[in-house]
Amino acid sequence: MRNSLAVLLLGSCALWAQNAPLGSHTSLKIDFPKDSPVTVVSADWGESRASARGSAIVLDLRTALTLRNAGQQRIHGVSLLVLAQEVTAGGKASVTVPSLDVAPGETFPIRIDLRLLRPLAVGEGPLVQVSLDGVLFDNLSFYGPNRLNSRRMLTIWEMEARRDRQYFKSVLVAGGAEALQKVMLESLARQADRPRIDVRLSRGRATAFETGQEVRFAFLEVPDSPVEPLDGQAVVSGNEARMPSIEVRNRSNRPVRYFEIGWVIRDREGREFLAGSVPASDPELRLGPGAKGRVSQQSSLRFTGSPGRFISIAGMTGFVSQVEYSDGSVWVPSRTALRSEHLARVVVPSPEEQRLTDLYRRKGLGALVTELKKY
């Protein structure tokens, strides 16, 4: 029998049109495997509600879970799959929490704040089911079905967290609390000043009637990157880039099964924006040592500045942002690489750096120092 928590269906479909509270009128279920290293202590569905919209149910989840580490290892990350309907657009989502440090027997909170869609025609059963996709432990071992590639993302975030904590601790050791405060203020300033951009993706090939100019990528050298970008281009028209494609070479002595290329665009005023990633590598990628490969995407990406400001693309720059080897270990850029002139202003800080700067902002320098000394 699985470790589950359910609130049974008490109302009818007619109640959904009245923006009904989920806890009163629908079925909600948390379903973890019997051997799960985390168990459910409590679930507060709070202001979660369901309402009808055309032929679908709109589910607004505002849920607070309390989980317990029921295993023997410290937990450093958790990912949950939240499912209303498997195949419907908007029917599933995930909640991933990195930068944890939960000892065996300890409890920890997870918030679920999501909006999902579910067709009215779907049969009986829970309207929403929360399941465990993965747990990352302090020794980088992993538990879970990994349907959402949680292992890769949790491992990447954990390696970034270790990198950033080590950096901040080295600042504290070398320059004391005053030096640490200075870098915290610099990080908060960068986060506040980082230029924002909205990216809208459209799938499908370009038609013969669409025009544009082929623009080649420039690439930033990341000295210790195991993957080297060789060539790349996209068809650019105004604020739209179509069919991006990049060729790379594995310059390490280990097989690579996944990589991402960060994408920075420059507008005609010289401003630079992080546009996300050029299409990630194919799930079937196996890039042996010295081998070349190419990532391409049959899609269009349209970029808009904030607030709704038109961006005319004048140039594009790429850099290797993450690599996963065939054994599941990962590579992330060093702090030195991220402090380069081109990346310092545009790259999003890691979840751990954001957590530590938020701790400093809310509780002060003393709390930050205490937190860093835990590791």
Contacts in CASP RR format, 6 or more apart in sequence:
PFRMAT RR
TARGET T0000
AUTHOR 0000-0000-0000
METHOD contacts of the structure
MODEL  1
MRNSLAVLLLGSCALWAQNAPLGSHTSLKIDFPKDSPVTVVSADWGESRA
SARGSAIVLDLRTALTLRNAGQQRIHGVSLLVLAQEVTAGGKASVTVPSL
DVAPGETFPIRIDLRLLRPLAVGEGPLVQVSLDGVLFDNLSFYGPNRLNS
RRMLTIWEMEARRDRQYFKSVLVAGGAEALQKVMLESLARQADRPRIDVR
LSRGRATAFETGQEVRFAFLEVPDSPVEPLDGQAVVSGNEARMPSIEVRN
RSNRPVRYFEIGWVIRDREGREFLAGSVPASDPELRLGPGAKGRVSQQSS
LRFTGSPGRFISIAGMTGFVSQVEYSDGSVWVPSRTALRSEHLARVVVPS
PEEQRLTDLYRRKGLGALVTELKKY
1 34 0 8 1.000
2 31 0 8 1.000
2 32 0 8 1.000
2 33 0 8 1.000
2 34 0 8 1.000
3 31 0 8 1.000
3 32 0 8 1.000
3 33 0 8 1.000
3 34 0 8 1.000
3 36 0 8 1.000
3 39 0 8 1.000
3 40 0 8 1.000
4 29 0 8 1.000
4 30 0 8 1.000
4 31 0 8 1.000
4 32 0 8 1.000
4 40 0 8 1.000
5 29 0 8 1.000
5 30 0 8 1.000
5 40 0 8 1.000
5 43 0 8 1.000
6 27 0 8 1.000
6 28 0 8 1.000
6 29 0 8 1.000
6 30 0 8 1.000
6 126 0 8 1.000
7 22 0 8 1.000
7 23 0 8 1.000
7 26 0 8 1.000
7 27 0 8 1.000
7 28 0 8 1.000
7 29 0 8 1.000
7 45 0 8 1.000
8 27 0 8 1.000
9 25 0 8 1.000
9 26 0 8 1.000
9 27 0 8 1.000
9 125 0 8 1.000
9 127 0 8 1.000
10 24 0 8 1.000
10 25 0 8 1.000
11 20 0 8 1.000
11 24 0 8 1.000
11 25 0 8 1.000
11 26 0 8 1.000
12 25 0 8 1.000
13 52 0 8 1.000
13 120 0 8 1.000
15 25 0 8 1.000
16 25 0 8 1.000
16 26 0 8 1.000
16 50 0 8 1.000
16 51 0 8 1.000
16 52 0 8 1.000
16 57 0 8 1.000
17 51 0 8 1.000
17 52 0 8 1.000
18 51 0 8 1.000
19 49 0 8 1.000
19 50 0 8 1.000
19 51 0 8 1.000
20 26 0 8 1.000
20 49 0 8 1.000
20 50 0 8 1.000
20 51 0 8 1.000
21 45 0 8 1.000
21 47 0 8 1.000
21 48 0 8 1.000
21 49 0 8 1.000
22 28 0 8 1.000
22 45 0 8 1.000
22 48 0 8 1.000
22 49 0 8 1.000
22 50 0 8 1.000
22 59 0 8 1.000
22 61 0 8 1.000
22 127 0 8 1.000
22 128 0 8 1.000
23 45 0 8 1.000
23 48 0 8 1.000
25 50 0 8 1.000
26 50 0 8 1.000
26 59 0 8 1.000
26 127 0 8 1.000
26 128 0 8 1.000
27 125 0 8 1.000
27 126 0 8 1.000
27 127 0 8 1.000
27 128 0 8 1.000
28 43 0 8 1.000
28 45 0 8 1.000
28 48 0 8 1.000
28 126 0 8 1.000
28 127 0 8 1.000
28 128 0 8 1.000
28 130 0 8 1.000
29 126 0 8 1.000
29 128 0 8 1.000
29 129 0 8 1.000
29 130 0 8 1.000
30 40 0 8 1.000
30 43 0 8 1.000
30 65 0 8 1.000
30 129 0 8 1.000
30 130 0 8 1.000
30 131 0 8 1.000
31 129 0 8 1.000
31 130 0 8 1.000
31 131 0 8 1.000
32 38 0 8 1.000
32 39 0 8 1.000
32 40 0 8 1.000
32 131 0 8 1.000
32 132 0 8 1.000
33 132 0 8 1.000
33 144 0 8 1.000
36 70 0 8 1.000
36 132 0 8 1.000
36 143 0 8 1.000
37 69 0 8 1.000
37 70 0 8 1.000
37 71 0 8 1.000
37 73 0 8 1.000
37 75 0 8 1.000
37 135 0 8 1.000
37 137 0 8 1.000
37 143 0 8 1.000
38 67 0 8 1.000
38 68 0 8 1.000
38 69 0 8 1.000
38 70 0 8 1.000
38 75 0 8 1.000
38 78 0 8 1.000
38 132 0 8 1.000
38 135 0 8 1.000
39 67 0 8 1.000
39 68 0 8 1.000
39 70 0 8 1.000
40 65 0 8 1.000
40 66 0 8 1.000
40 67 0 8 1.000
40 68 0 8 1.000
41 66 0 8 1.000
41 67 0 8 1.000
41 68 0 8 1.000
41 107 0 8 1.000
42 65 0 8 1.000
42 66 0 8 1.000
43 63 0 8 1.000
43 64 0 8 1.000
43 65 0 8 1.000
43 66 0 8 1.000
44 63 0 8 1.000
44 64 0 8 1.000
44 65 0 8 1.000
45 61 0 8 1.000
45 62 0 8 1.000
45 63 0 8 1.000
46 62 0 8 1.000
46 63 0 8 1.000
46 64 0 8 1.000
47 60 0 8 1.000
47 62 0 8 1.000
48 59 0 8 1.000
48 60 0 8 1.000
48 61 0 8 1.000
48 62 0 8 1.000
48 63 0 8 1.000
49 59 0 8 1.000
49 60 0 8 1.000
50 57 0 8 1.000
50 58 0 8 1.000
50 59 0 8 1.000
50 60 0 8 1.000
50 127 0 8 1.000
51 57 0 8 1.000
51 58 0 8 1.000
51 60 0 8 1.000
52 58 0 8 1.000
52 120 0 8 1.000
53 117 0 8 1.000
54 120 0 8 1.000
55 119 0 8 1.000
55 120 0 8 1.000
55 121 0 8 1.000
56 88 0 8 1.000
56 117 0 8 1.000
56 118 0 8 1.000
56 119 0 8 1.000
56 120 0 8 1.000
57 84 0 8 1.000
57 117 0 8 1.000
57 118 0 8 1.000
57 119 0 8 1.000
57 120 0 8 1.000
57 127 0 8 1.000
58 115 0 8 1.000
58 116 0 8 1.000
58 117 0 8 1.000
59 84 0 8 1.000
59 114 0 8 1.000
59 115 0 8 1.000
59 116 0 8 1.000
59 117 0 8 1.000
59 118 0 8 1.000
59 127 0 8 1.000
59 128 0 8 1.000
60 114 0 8 1.000
60 115 0 8 1.000
61 82 0 8 1.000
61 112 0 8 1.000
61 113 0 8 1.000
61 114 0 8 1.000
61 115 0 8 1.000
61 116 0 8 1.000
61 128 0 8 1.000
62 112 0 8 1.000
62 113 0 8 1.000
63 111 0 8 1.000
63 112 0 8 1.000
63 113 0 8 1.000
64 109 0 8 1.000
64 110 0 8 1.000
64 111 0 8 1.000
64 112 0 8 1.000
65 109 0 8 1.000
65 110 0 8 1.000
65 111 0 8 1.000
65 112 0 8 1.000
65 130 0 8 1.000
66 107 0 8 1.000
66 108 0 8 1.000
66 109 0 8 1.000
66 110 0 8 1.000
67 78 0 8 1.000
67 107 0 8 1.000
67 108 0 8 1.000
67 109 0 8 1.000
67 110 0 8 1.000
68 105 0 8 1.000
68 106 0 8 1.000
68 107 0 8 1.000
68 108 0 8 1.000
69 75 0 8 1.000
69 102 0 8 1.000
69 103 0 8 1.000
69 104 0 8 1.000
69 105 0 8 1.000
69 106 0 8 1.000
69 107 0 8 1.000
69 108 0 8 1.000
70 104 0 8 1.000
70 105 0 8 1.000
71 104 0 8 1.000
71 105 0 8 1.000
72 104 0 8 1.000
73 104 0 8 1.000
73 137 0 8 1.000
73 138 0 8 1.000
73 139 0 8 1.000
73 141 0 8 1.000
74 101 0 8 1.000
74 102 0 8 1.000
74 103 0 8 1.000
74 104 0 8 1.000
74 137 0 8 1.000
74 138 0 8 1.000
75 100 0 8 1.000
75 101 0 8 1.000
75 102 0 8 1.000
75 108 0 8 1.000
75 135 0 8 1.000
75 136 0 8 1.000
75 137 0 8 1.000
75 138 0 8 1.000
76 98 0 8 1.000
76 99 0 8 1.000
76 100 0 8 1.000
76 101 0 8 1.000
76 102 0 8 1.000
76 136 0 8 1.000
76 137 0 8 1.000
76 138 0 8 1.000
76 154 0 8 1.000
76 158 0 8 1.000
76 161 0 8 1.000
77 96 0 8 1.000
77 97 0 8 1.000
77 98 0 8 1.000
77 99 0 8 1.000
77 100 0 8 1.000
77 135 0 8 1.000
77 136 0 8 1.000
77 154 0 8 1.000
77 157 0 8 1.000
77 158 0 8 1.000
78 96 0 8 1.000
78 97 0 8 1.000
78 100 0 8 1.000
78 110 0 8 1.000
78 132 0 8 1.000
78 134 0 8 1.000
78 135 0 8 1.000
78 136 0 8 1.000
78 154 0 8 1.000
79 94 0 8 1.000
79 95 0 8 1.000
79 96 0 8 1.000
79 97 0 8 1.000
79 132 0 8 1.000
79 133 0 8 1.000
79 134 0 8 1.000
79 135 0 8 1.000
79 148 0 8 1.000
79 150 0 8 1.000
79 153 0 8 1.000
79 154 0 8 1.000
80 94 0 8 1.000
80 95 0 8 1.000
80 96 0 8 1.000
80 110 0 8 1.000
80 112 0 8 1.000
80 130 0 8 1.000
80 131 0 8 1.000
80 132 0 8 1.000
80 133 0 8 1.000
81 92 0 8 1.000
81 94 0 8 1.000
81 130 0 8 1.000
81 131 0 8 1.000
81 132 0 8 1.000
81 133 0 8 1.000
81 147 0 8 1.000
81 148 0 8 1.000
82 92 0 8 1.000
82 93 0 8 1.000
82 94 0 8 1.000
82 95 0 8 1.000
82 112 0 8 1.000
82 114 0 8 1.000
82 116 0 8 1.000
82 128 0 8 1.000
82 129 0 8 1.000
82 130 0 8 1.000
83 91 0 8 1.000
83 92 0 8 1.000
83 128 0 8 1.000
83 129 0 8 1.000
83 130 0 8 1.000
83 131 0 8 1.000
84 90 0 8 1.000
84 91 0 8 1.000
84 92 0 8 1.000
84 116 0 8 1.000
84 117 0 8 1.000
84 118 0 8 1.000
84 127 0 8 1.000
84 128 0 8 1.000
84 129 0 8 1.000
85 91 0 8 1.000
85 92 0 8 1.000
85 116 0 8 1.000
85 117 0 8 1.000
85 118 0 8 1.000
85 119 0 8 1.000
85 122 0 8 1.000
86 92 0 8 1.000
88 117 0 8 1.000
88 118 0 8 1.000
88 119 0 8 1.000
89 117 0 8 1.000
90 116 0 8 1.000
90 117 0 8 1.000
91 116 0 8 1.000
91 117 0 8 1.000
91 118 0 8 1.000
92 116 0 8 1.000
93 114 0 8 1.000
93 116 0 8 1.000
94 133 0 8 1.000
94 148 0 8 1.000
94 150 0 8 1.000
95 110 0 8 1.000
95 111 0 8 1.000
95 112 0 8 1.000
95 114 0 8 1.000
96 150 0 8 1.000
96 153 0 8 1.000
96 154 0 8 1.000
97 110 0 8 1.000
98 154 0 8 1.000
98 157 0 8 1.000
98 158 0 8 1.000
98 161 0 8 1.000
98 351 0 8 1.000
98 352 0 8 1.000
99 157 0 8 1.000
99 161 0 8 1.000
99 351 0 8 1.000
99 352 0 8 1.000
99 355 0 8 1.000
100 108 0 8 1.000
101 138 0 8 1.000
101 374 0 8 1.000
101 375 0 8 1.000
102 108 0 8 1.000
112 130 0 8 1.000
116 128 0 8 1.000
118 127 0 8 1.000
118 128 0 8 1.000
132 144 0 8 1.000
132 145 0 8 1.000
133 144 0 8 1.000
133 145 0 8 1.000
133 146 0 8 1.000
133 147 0 8 1.000
133 148 0 8 1.000
133 150 0 8 1.000
134 142 0 8 1.000
134 143 0 8 1.000
134 144 0 8 1.000
134 145 0 8 1.000
134 146 0 8 1.000
134 150 0 8 1.000
134 151 0 8 1.000
134 154 0 8 1.000
135 142 0 8 1.000
135 143 0 8 1.000
135 144 0 8 1.000
136 142 0 8 1.000
136 150 0 8 1.000
136 151 0 8 1.000
136 154 0 8 1.000
136 155 0 8 1.000
136 158 0 8 1.000
137 143 0 8 1.000
140 155 0 8 1.000
140 158 0 8 1.000
140 329 0 8 1.000
142 151 0 8 1.000
142 154 0 8 1.000
142 155 0 8 1.000
144 150 0 8 1.000
151 328 0 8 1.000
152 258 0 8 1.000
152 324 0 8 1.000
152 328 0 8 1.000
152 330 0 8 1.000
155 324 0 8 1.000
155 328 0 8 1.000
155 329 0 8 1.000
155 330 0 8 1.000
156 322 0 8 1.000
156 324 0 8 1.000
156 330 0 8 1.000
156 332 0 8 1.000
157 350 0 8 1.000
157 351 0 8 1.000
157 352 0 8 1.000
159 330 0 8 1.000
159 331 0 8 1.000
159 332 0 8 1.000
160 332 0 8 1.000
160 350 0 8 1.000
160 351 0 8 1.000
160 352 0 8 1.000
161 350 0 8 1.000
161 351 0 8 1.000
161 352 0 8 1.000
163 332 0 8 1.000
163 334 0 8 1.000
163 335 0 8 1.000
163 350 0 8 1.000
164 335 0 8 1.000
164 349 0 8 1.000
164 350 0 8 1.000
164 352 0 8 1.000
164 353 0 8 1.000
164 356 0 8 1.000
165 352 0 8 1.000
165 356 0 8 1.000
165 372 0 8 1.000
165 375 0 8 1.000
167 335 0 8 1.000
168 180 0 8 1.000
168 183 0 8 1.000
168 356 0 8 1.000
168 372 0 8 1.000
169 372 0 8 1.000
169 375 0 8 1.000
171 179 0 8 1.000
171 180 0 8 1.000
171 183 0 8 1.000
172 179 0 8 1.000
172 180 0 8 1.000
172 369 0 8 1.000
172 372 0 8 1.000
177 365 0 8 1.000
177 366 0 8 1.000
177 369 0 8 1.000
180 365 0 8 1.000
180 368 0 8 1.000
180 369 0 8 1.000
181 360 0 8 1.000
181 365 0 8 1.000
184 356 0 8 1.000
184 357 0 8 1.000
184 360 0 8 1.000
184 365 0 8 1.000
184 368 0 8 1.000
187 349 0 8 1.000
187 353 0 8 1.000
187 357 0 8 1.000
188 357 0 8 1.000
188 360 0 8 1.000
188 361 0 8 1.000
190 344 0 8 1.000
190 345 0 8 1.000
190 349 0 8 1.000
191 349 0 8 1.000
191 354 0 8 1.000
191 357 0 8 1.000
193 345 0 8 1.000
194 274 0 8 1.000
194 345 0 8 1.000
194 346 0 8 1.000
194 348 0 8 1.000
195 271 0 8 1.000
195 272 0 8 1.000
195 273 0 8 1.000
195 305 0 8 1.000
195 306 0 8 1.000
195 345 0 8 1.000
195 346 0 8 1.000
196 273 0 8 1.000
196 305 0 8 1.000
196 306 0 8 1.000
197 265 0 8 1.000
197 273 0 8 1.000
197 274 0 8 1.000
197 275 0 8 1.000
197 303 0 8 1.000
197 304 0 8 1.000
197 305 0 8 1.000
197 306 0 8 1.000
197 311 0 8 1.000
198 303 0 8 1.000
198 304 0 8 1.000
198 305 0 8 1.000
198 306 0 8 1.000
198 308 0 8 1.000
199 275 0 8 1.000
199 276 0 8 1.000
199 301 0 8 1.000
199 302 0 8 1.000
199 303 0 8 1.000
200 301 0 8 1.000
200 302 0 8 1.000
200 304 0 8 1.000
201 299 0 8 1.000
201 300 0 8 1.000
201 301 0 8 1.000
202 299 0 8 1.000
202 300 0 8 1.000
202 301 0 8 1.000
202 302 0 8 1.000
203 298 0 8 1.000
203 299 0 8 1.000
204 298 0 8 1.000
204 299 0 8 1.000
204 300 0 8 1.000
205 243 0 8 1.000
205 298 0 8 1.000
206 235 0 8 1.000
206 242 0 8 1.000
206 243 0 8 1.000
206 300 0 8 1.000
210 237 0 8 1.000
210 242 0 8 1.000
211 237 0 8 1.000
212 235 0 8 1.000
212 236 0 8 1.000
212 237 0 8 1.000
212 242 0 8 1.000
213 235 0 8 1.000
213 236 0 8 1.000
213 237 0 8 1.000
214 233 0 8 1.000
214 234 0 8 1.000
214 235 0 8 1.000
214 236 0 8 1.000
215 233 0 8 1.000
215 234 0 8 1.000
215 235 0 8 1.000
215 236 0 8 1.000
215 241 0 8 1.000
215 313 0 8 1.000
215 315 0 8 1.000
215 316 0 8 1.000
216 231 0 8 1.000
216 232 0 8 1.000
216 233 0 8 1.000
216 316 0 8 1.000
217 229 0 8 1.000
217 231 0 8 1.000
217 232 0 8 1.000
217 233 0 8 1.000
217 234 0 8 1.000
217 246 0 8 1.000
217 278 0 8 1.000
217 316 0 8 1.000
217 317 0 8 1.000
217 318 0 8 1.000
218 315 0 8 1.000
218 316 0 8 1.000
218 317 0 8 1.000
218 318 0 8 1.000
219 229 0 8 1.000
219 317 0 8 1.000
219 318 0 8 1.000
219 319 0 8 1.000
220 317 0 8 1.000
220 318 0 8 1.000
220 319 0 8 1.000
220 340 0 8 1.000
220 342 0 8 1.000
220 343 0 8 1.000
222 319 0 8 1.000
222 320 0 8 1.000
222 333 0 8 1.000
222 337 0 8 1.000
223 337 0 8 1.000
224 331 0 8 1.000
224 334 0 8 1.000
224 337 0 8 1.000
225 251 0 8 1.000
225 320 0 8 1.000
225 323 0 8 1.000
225 331 0 8 1.000
225 333 0 8 1.000
226 250 0 8 1.000
226 251 0 8 1.000
226 252 0 8 1.000
226 254 0 8 1.000
226 256 0 8 1.000
226 323 0 8 1.000
226 325 0 8 1.000
226 331 0 8 1.000
227 248 0 8 1.000
227 249 0 8 1.000
227 250 0 8 1.000
227 251 0 8 1.000
227 252 0 8 1.000
227 256 0 8 1.000
227 259 0 8 1.000
227 287 0 8 1.000
227 320 0 8 1.000
227 323 0 8 1.000
228 248 0 8 1.000
228 249 0 8 1.000
228 250 0 8 1.000
228 251 0 8 1.000
228 320 0 8 1.000
229 246 0 8 1.000
229 247 0 8 1.000
229 248 0 8 1.000
229 261 0 8 1.000
229 318 0 8 1.000
229 319 0 8 1.000
229 320 0 8 1.000
230 247 0 8 1.000
230 248 0 8 1.000
230 249 0 8 1.000
230 292 0 8 1.000
231 246 0 8 1.000
231 247 0 8 1.000
232 244 0 8 1.000
232 245 0 8 1.000
232 246 0 8 1.000
232 247 0 8 1.000
233 244 0 8 1.000
233 245 0 8 1.000
234 241 0 8 1.000
234 242 0 8 1.000
234 243 0 8 1.000
234 244 0 8 1.000
234 245 0 8 1.000
234 316 0 8 1.000
235 241 0 8 1.000
235 242 0 8 1.000
235 243 0 8 1.000
236 242 0 8 1.000
236 313 0 8 1.000
236 315 0 8 1.000
236 316 0 8 1.000
238 312 0 8 1.000
238 313 0 8 1.000
239 302 0 8 1.000
239 303 0 8 1.000
239 304 0 8 1.000
239 310 0 8 1.000
239 311 0 8 1.000
239 312 0 8 1.000
239 313 0 8 1.000
240 300 0 8 1.000
240 301 0 8 1.000
240 302 0 8 1.000
240 303 0 8 1.000
240 313 0 8 1.000
241 265 0 8 1.000
241 300 0 8 1.000
241 301 0 8 1.000
241 303 0 8 1.000
241 313 0 8 1.000
241 316 0 8 1.000
242 299 0 8 1.000
242 300 0 8 1.000
242 301 0 8 1.000
243 296 0 8 1.000
243 297 0 8 1.000
243 298 0 8 1.000
243 299 0 8 1.000
243 300 0 8 1.000
244 263 0 8 1.000
244 278 0 8 1.000
244 279 0 8 1.000
244 296 0 8 1.000
244 297 0 8 1.000
244 301 0 8 1.000
245 294 0 8 1.000
245 295 0 8 1.000
245 296 0 8 1.000
245 297 0 8 1.000
246 261 0 8 1.000
246 278 0 8 1.000
246 294 0 8 1.000
246 295 0 8 1.000
246 296 0 8 1.000
246 318 0 8 1.000
247 292 0 8 1.000
247 293 0 8 1.000
247 294 0 8 1.000
248 259 0 8 1.000
248 261 0 8 1.000
248 287 0 8 1.000
248 292 0 8 1.000
248 293 0 8 1.000
248 294 0 8 1.000
248 295 0 8 1.000
248 320 0 8 1.000
249 290 0 8 1.000
249 291 0 8 1.000
249 292 0 8 1.000
249 293 0 8 1.000
250 256 0 8 1.000
250 287 0 8 1.000
250 288 0 8 1.000
250 289 0 8 1.000
250 290 0 8 1.000
250 291 0 8 1.000
250 292 0 8 1.000
251 290 0 8 1.000
252 289 0 8 1.000
252 325 0 8 1.000
253 289 0 8 1.000
254 289 0 8 1.000
254 325 0 8 1.000
254 326 0 8 1.000
254 327 0 8 1.000
255 286 0 8 1.000
255 287 0 8 1.000
255 288 0 8 1.000
255 289 0 8 1.000
255 325 0 8 1.000
255 326 0 8 1.000
256 285 0 8 1.000
256 287 0 8 1.000
256 288 0 8 1.000
256 323 0 8 1.000
256 324 0 8 1.000
256 325 0 8 1.000
256 326 0 8 1.000
257 281 0 8 1.000
257 285 0 8 1.000
257 286 0 8 1.000
257 287 0 8 1.000
257 324 0 8 1.000
257 325 0 8 1.000
257 326 0 8 1.000
257 328 0 8 1.000
258 280 0 8 1.000
258 281 0 8 1.000
258 285 0 8 1.000
258 322 0 8 1.000
258 323 0 8 1.000
258 324 0 8 1.000
259 280 0 8 1.000
259 281 0 8 1.000
259 285 0 8 1.000
259 287 0 8 1.000
259 320 0 8 1.000
259 322 0 8 1.000
259 323 0 8 1.000
259 324 0 8 1.000
260 277 0 8 1.000
260 278 0 8 1.000
260 280 0 8 1.000
260 281 0 8 1.000
260 320 0 8 1.000
260 321 0 8 1.000
260 322 0 8 1.000
261 277 0 8 1.000
261 278 0 8 1.000
261 295 0 8 1.000
261 318 0 8 1.000
261 319 0 8 1.000
261 320 0 8 1.000
261 321 0 8 1.000
262 274 0 8 1.000
262 276 0 8 1.000
262 277 0 8 1.000
262 278 0 8 1.000
262 318 0 8 1.000
262 319 0 8 1.000
262 320 0 8 1.000
262 321 0 8 1.000
263 274 0 8 1.000
263 275 0 8 1.000
263 276 0 8 1.000
263 277 0 8 1.000
263 278 0 8 1.000
263 316 0 8 1.000
263 317 0 8 1.000
263 318 0 8 1.000
264 272 0 8 1.000
264 273 0 8 1.000
264 274 0 8 1.000
264 275 0 8 1.000
264 316 0 8 1.000
264 317 0 8 1.000
264 318 0 8 1.000
264 319 0 8 1.000
264 342 0 8 1.000
264 343 0 8 1.000
264 346 0 8 1.000
265 272 0 8 1.000
265 273 0 8 1.000
265 275 0 8 1.000
265 303 0 8 1.000
265 311 0 8 1.000
265 313 0 8 1.000
265 315 0 8 1.000
265 316 0 8 1.000
265 317 0 8 1.000
266 272 0 8 1.000
266 273 0 8 1.000
266 313 0 8 1.000
266 314 0 8 1.000
266 315 0 8 1.000
266 316 0 8 1.000
266 317 0 8 1.000
267 273 0 8 1.000
267 311 0 8 1.000
267 312 0 8 1.000
267 313 0 8 1.000
267 314 0 8 1.000
268 312 0 8 1.000
268 314 0 8 1.000
270 314 0 8 1.000
272 317 0 8 1.000
272 342 0 8 1.000
272 345 0 8 1.000
272 346 0 8 1.000
273 303 0 8 1.000
273 305 0 8 1.000
273 311 0 8 1.000
273 346 0 8 1.000
274 346 0 8 1.000
274 347 0 8 1.000
274 348 0 8 1.000
275 301 0 8 1.000
275 303 0 8 1.000
277 321 0 8 1.000
278 295 0 8 1.000
278 297 0 8 1.000
278 318 0 8 1.000
279 295 0 8 1.000
279 296 0 8 1.000
279 297 0 8 1.000
279 299 0 8 1.000
280 295 0 8 1.000
281 287 0 8 1.000
281 295 0 8 1.000
282 295 0 8 1.000
285 293 0 8 1.000
286 326 0 8 1.000
287 293 0 8 1.000
303 311 0 8 1.000
303 313 0 8 1.000
304 310 0 8 1.000
304 311 0 8 1.000
305 311 0 8 1.000
317 342 0 8 1.000
319 333 0 8 1.000
319 342 0 8 1.000
319 343 0 8 1.000
320 333 0 8 1.000
321 332 0 8 1.000
321 333 0 8 1.000
322 330 0 8 1.000
322 331 0 8 1.000
322 332 0 8 1.000
323 330 0 8 1.000
323 331 0 8 1.000
324 330 0 8 1.000
324 331 0 8 1.000
325 331 0 8 1.000
337 343 0 8 1.000
338 344 0 8 1.000
338 347 0 8 1.000
349 357 0 8 1.000
356 368 0 8 1.000
356 371 0 8 1.000
356 372 0 8 1.000
359 367 0 8 1.000
359 368 0 8 1.000
359 371 0 8 1.000
360 367 0 8 1.000
360 368 0 8 1.000
END
